Amino acid sequence: MKTNFYLRGLLLAMITLIPSCQANPYPLTSTSSSSISKHKRVVMSQAIEALQRNLSGSLLVLRNTTEYDELNTSYLSALESDLSPACIFLPSTKEQIAEFIEVIGPFVDAGEVAFAIRGAGQVPLPGAANIANGITMDLRNLTGVELADGYVSVAAGERWSSVYSKLSAVGLATTGSRSGNGGIGGLALEGGLSFFSSREGFVCDNVINYEIVLASGAIVNANANSNSDLWLALKGGANNFGVVTRYNLRTFAQSPFWGGSVYYYQPSFPSQIEALVTEMQKPNPSTQTQIMISIGYAAAFGMVACQNQVYYTEDVQNPPVLEPFTAIEPQIDALNSLRPLTLTSASSEQASDAKGSQRLSYMNTVVKADNATLQAASSIYTTAIQNITSTPGLICSLTLQPYPVSLLEKSVANGGNSLGLSPADGPLVSILLLTYWQNESDDTTVLGTMRDALENIKAESVARNTAADYIFMNYASGFQDPIGSYGAENKKKMQDVSRKYDPAGLFQKGVPGGFKLFA
């Protein structure tokens, strides 16, 4: 289906991208090379020269080149592209990454050089996968998708579209991004939600092995039988333990399925919240559904509209369980897209409507599946955005995504993770505030408005005793602390793993972006 401009705006407003930085998001870190001391520039030059001498192949891309500009402007969010690294490292093998770590280690130990690790660059938070005046390690050339018995082995530089294409050809699927453009690491290391999460758990729950380059330069595997403490810590641990170069993910047979989007008007949104909570609180809700409901605003069109993204992961058209979300009236019929799907077509649709080069922010909280709390959240949000509707390029949404008990049970069944959630906590709902805008001059106003709205939503959930005290790292903003939300016990275990595998703290002080263990 061809997407018209109006639909594209609404999709951008409400699409859930998945599919981390402790820095203050406003103001942003300076990107100018002149903002660092002469000493720092000299040391960085020495580090680059050392890398050029010791790395096999021509792997460094320097400033003031066309390739550098193309790479640094290819992030999903302009907030990441604002950062200007001293150079970009483009490895194509795990051995080259090990060489890089061995060479750069002494510079990091001296506190002189830092680096960032980039997969696909789809996390919008500044510093998550880029760095001002440091070295950005871009993994895009680590490619390869290999099928094995019961799993697929995916190199860290791949996109989910490549994985899905290979799996769909043989009637298989895996848990991965709902957008084919998404990268592997952001989901497989931070949690990750997929079309199949109600049935299969978080994306990280389905990683049976991580191949990782440690701070020592050693290349090891982490799984249930080897380095199992590291395997568990990586399932929610992001970039804190090393450079993951390959992921082995469980596969399962998967038929075509059914789903898409239904668009409708603001007055009907309260009834959809109620329908969502009713479905989640059933004694035995379906594990075949993936439901997301959103309310959003696009400045270009000057209106609030709503969207239900619904999927049923069996080959059944118009399943009754989804009727409360598909039969809502009145609808914006011209925008609807319910139809039979394959994993490839579903993820391609979401990828085609994701737009880079704009300023983009996520922030989130998680609450119990409580109708009054979610109704209050919607009211708080729609009131707050009235203050910024004149912002150029504004496209924003509040999206509610379920964490059914079945999802949390699957985490346990698959060996656990570090996220700190248990089936007894559920059912839960993730509340994502997603915002696009055009100009850097509006950063403070836009981000401040959204932060205030989120804090008010969180306060409402605390007052109603429905707060989950959990932050989903994939959607976290710089002022949030997702690792702290995993709980003190889990955080300590992760810190212990860091001390064991990275005693000098290379990935704590040398990779400052992302959410750190000792912050």
Secondary structure, DSSP 4 states (H G I P E B T S, - for coil): -PPPHHHHHHHHHH------B-S-SSSPPP--GGGS-HHHHHHHHHHHHHHHHHSSSS-EEESSSHHHHHHHT-SSBHHHHT---SEEE--SSHHHHHHHHHHHHHHHHTT---EEEESS----STTSS--TTSEEEE-TT---EEEETTEEEEETT-BHHHHHHHHHTTTEE-S--SSTT-BSHHHHHH----TTHHHH--SGGGEEEEEEE-TTS-EEEEESSSSHHHHHHHTTTTTSS-EEEEEEEE-EE---EEEEEEEEEGGGHHHHHHHHHHHHTSSS--SSEEEEEEEEEETTTTEEEEEEEEEESSS-SS-GGGHHHHS-SSB-GGG---EEE-HHHHHHHHHHT---SBEEEEEEEEEES-HHHHHHHHHHHHHHGGGSTTSTT-EEEEEEEEE-HHHHHHHHHTT--SS---GGG-SEEEEEEEEEES-GGGHHHHHHHHHHHHHHHHHHHHHTT-B-----GGG--TT--HHHHT-HHHHHHHHHHHHHH-TT-HHHHS--SB--TT-
